[in-house]
């Protein structure tokens, strides 16, 4: 379902060729990290709402009579559904969308100024819809009986994971997996040398294309944040602090499993 949803959005709104949409959708649905998380964390791999949320965020910039509130209502319904399905995926999506927005604003400031009013109005409507639907569940989560703060054990990413091949691949090896990941259900960054270099190379090659630039910057920032702090390289924990140290004490962020 995640792959089908991505194919729908990619083929209709982002790329010209269906083969490109198929490749992108297949990766989004069946990437090493998605297969790995399916061993124990199905709320992570159940990402069929994410492409529609990203698409509707982009549509918030549309101007015109009534569009801002209609776009806000649709986005609010999608966000509320994702919140009740998997909050963690929603938070990760929000972080990435924020990075996208910043890169977009830096690249096209005139367009951003023109779209600021409908975008802000749509976000306000979205927030109102989400609070209306999810206000009570959120109150129970953060203020109700049995409320807890943060998590006792944080699984951080590993710099060696990006060049390690996943256990389910032909060259996968359990001993290597466990030196770069806490367990076999957290191989979120196991792309191997080939995919890691290909992603960076394509991002650089397509830098002049705004969407590719947004994807590369967001991917690099999220990859850096996933390492937690201090940074580990395979089985060795270094003394080098990771950028996540700047945010690890913030509410909600302190409950993230950073490796994801």
C-alpha positions in Angstrom: 0.0 0.0 0.0 2.9 2.4 0.8 4.5 1.7 -2.6 1.1 2.1 -4.4 0.5 5.4 -2.7 3.9 6.8 -3.6 3.4 5.6 -7.2 0.1 7.6 -7.4 1.6 10.8 -6.1 4.9 10.5 -8.0 3.3 9.6 -11.4 0.6 12.3 -11.2 2.4 15.2 -9.5 6.2 14.9 -9.7 7.8 12.9 -12.5 7.0 12.7 -16.2 7.7 9.0 -16.8 5.9 6.1 -15.2 9.0 4.0 -15.0 10.6 6.7 -12.9 7.6 6.8 -10.6 7.6 3.0 -10.4 11.3 2.9 -9.4 10.7 5.6 -6.8 7.6 4.0 -5.4 9.2 0.6 -5.2 12.1 2.0 -3.2 9.8 3.9 -0.9 7.8 0.8 -0.2 10.5 -1.9 -0.1 13.8 -0.1 0.8 16.1 -2.0 3.1 14.9 0.0 6.1 11.3 -0.6 5.4 11.8 -4.4 5.1 13.9 -4.4 8.3 11.3 -2.4 10.3 8.6 -4.9 9.2 10.3 -7.5 11.4 8.8 -5.7 14.5 7.6 -2.2 13.8 4.7 -2.2 11.3 3.7 1.3 12.1 6.9 2.5 10.5 6.5 0.6 7.2 2.8 1.5 7.1 3.5 4.8 5.4 0.7 5.0 2.8 -0.5 8.4 4.0 2.9 10.1 3.9 3.0 10.8 0.1 -0.5 12.4 0.3 0.5 14.5 3.3 3.6 15.8 1.5 1.5 16.5 -1.7 -1.1 18.4 0.3 1.5 20.5 2.1 2.9 21.6 -1.2 -0.7 22.6 -2.3 -1.0 24.9 0.7 0.8 27.6 -1.4 -2.1 27.8 -3.8 -3.9 31.2 -3.8 -7.5 31.8 -4.8 -10.9 32.3 -3.2 -11.4 29.6 -0.5 -8.5 27.4 -1.5 -6.5 28.0 1.6 -9.3 26.7 3.9 -10.2 23.7 1.6 -6.5 22.7 1.4 -6.2 23.1 5.2 -9.2 20.9 5.8 -7.9 18.1 3.5 -4.4 18.3 5.1 -5.9 18.3 8.6 -7.9 15.1 7.9 -4.8 13.4 6.5 -2.6 14.5 9.4 -5.2 13.4 12.0 -5.5 10.0 10.3 -1.7 9.6 10.3 -1.5 10.7 14.0 -4.0 8.0 15.0 -2.2 5.5 12.8 1.5 6.2 13.7 2.6 9.4 15.5 6.3 8.6 15.0 6.0 8.6 11.2 4.1 11.8 11.4 6.8 13.5 13.4 9.5 12.3 11.1 7.4 13.5 8.1 7.0 16.9 9.8 10.7 17.3 10.4 11.5 16.5 6.8 8.8 18.7 5.4 10.2 21.6 7.5 13.6 21.1 5.9 12.0 21.0 2.5 10.2 24.3 3.2 13.4 26.0 4.4 15.3 24.9 1.3 12.4 26.0 -0.9 12.3 29.4 0.8 16.0 29.9 0.4 15.8 29.0 -3.3 12.7 31.0 -4.3 12.1 33.8 -1.8 9.8 35.7 -4.1 7.4 32.8 -4.5 7.5 32.2 -0.8 6.5 35.7 0.0 3.6 35.5 -2.4 2.5 32.2 -1.0 3.0 33.0 2.7 -0.6 34.1 3.4 -2.5 31.1 2.0 0.2 28.7 3.4 -0.1 30.1 6.9 -3.9 30.2 6.7 -4.0 26.6 5.5 -1.7 25.5 8.3 -4.0 27.2 10.8 -7.1 25.4 9.5 -5.1 22.1 9.4 -4.2 22.6 13.1 -7.8 23.3 14.1 -9.0 20.2 12.3 -6.3 18.0 14.0 -7.1 19.4 17.4 -10.9 18.8 16.9 -10.3 15.2 16.0 -7.3 14.3 18.1 -7.4 16.8 21.0 -8.7 14.2 23.5 -6.4 11.4 22.5 -3.4 13.8 22.7 -4.5 15.1 26.1 -4.7 11.5 27.3 -1.3 10.7 25.9 0.5 13.7 27.4 -1.5 14.5 30.5 -3.7 11.4 31.3 -3.0 8.5 33.6 0.3 6.7 33.2 1.9 9.6 31.3 5.6 9.2 30.8 8.3 11.4 29.3 10.9 10.3 26.8 12.1 6.8 26.4 14.7 4.9 28.6 16.8 3.6 25.8 17.5 5.5 22.6 18.7 3.5 19.5 21.0 5.8 17.6 22.2 5.3 14.0 25.7 4.2 13.0 27.9 5.8 10.4 29.0 2.4 9.2 25.3 1.5 8.6 25.2 3.6 5.4 27.8 1.4 3.7 26.5 -1.9 5.1 24.3 -4.3 3.1 21.1 -5.4 4.8 20.8 -8.9 6.3 18.1 -9.9 3.8 20.3 -9.0 0.8 22.6 -11.6 -0.9 25.7 -10.2 0.8 24.0 -9.7 4.2 25.7 -10.9 7.3 24.3 -11.1 10.8 27.6 -10.3 12.6 28.2 -7.2 10.4 24.5 -6.1 10.9 24.9 -6.2 14.7 28.0 -4.1 14.6 26.2 -1.3 12.8 22.6 -1.7 14.2 21.1 -2.5 17.6 19.1 -5.4 16.1 17.8 -6.8 12.8 14.6 -4.6 12.9 16.6 -1.3 12.8 18.6 -1.6 9.6 17.1 1.8 8.5 20.2 3.1 6.8 21.6 -0.1 5.3 21.9 1.1 1.7 25.4 -0.3 1.0 28.2 1.6 -0.8 26.3 1.4 -4.2 23.0 3.1 -3.2 24.7 5.6 -0.8 27.1 6.9 -3.5 24.3 6.8 -6.1 22.0 8.9 -4.0 24.6 11.5 -3.3 25.8 11.5 -6.9 22.4 11.9 -8.4 21.6 14.7 -5.9 24.8 16.6 -7.0 24.1 15.9 -10.7 20.5 17.2 -10.4 21.3 20.1 -8.0 19.8 22.7 -10.4 16.4 21.0 -10.1 14.7 22.4 -7.0 13.0 19.1 -5.9 16.2 17.1 -6.2 18.0 19.8 -4.2 15.4 19.7 -1.5 15.6 15.9 -1.4 19.4 15.8 -1.1 19.6 18.5 1.6 16.8 16.9 3.6 18.4 13.4 3.2 21.8 14.6 4.3 20.4 16.5 7.3 18.2 13.6 8.4 21.1 11.1 7.9 23.3 13.3 10.2 20.5 13.6 12.8 19.9 9.8 12.8 23.4 9.2 14.1 22.4 10.5 17.6 25.2 11.7 19.8 28.0 10.7 20.2 28.6 9.3 16.8 29.3 5.5 16.4 31.2 3.9 13.6 30.5 0.2 13.4 31.3 -1.2 16.9 33.2 1.8 18.1 31.6 4.8 19.9 33.6 7.9 19.2 33.9 11.1 21.3 32.5 13.2 18.4 29.1 14.7 19.3 26.4 14.4 16.6 24.2 17.3 15.5 21.2 15.6 17.3 22.8 16.7 20.6 21.4 20.2 19.8 17.8 18.9 19.9 17.8 15.8 22.1 16.3 17.5 25.2 13.4 19.1 23.3 9.9 17.7 24.1 8.7 15.0 21.6 12.2 14.9 20.1 13.5 13.2 23.2 11.1 10.3 22.5 12.4 9.7 19.0 14.3 6.5 18.1 16.9 8.5 16.2 18.1 5.6 14.0 14.8 5.9 12.2 
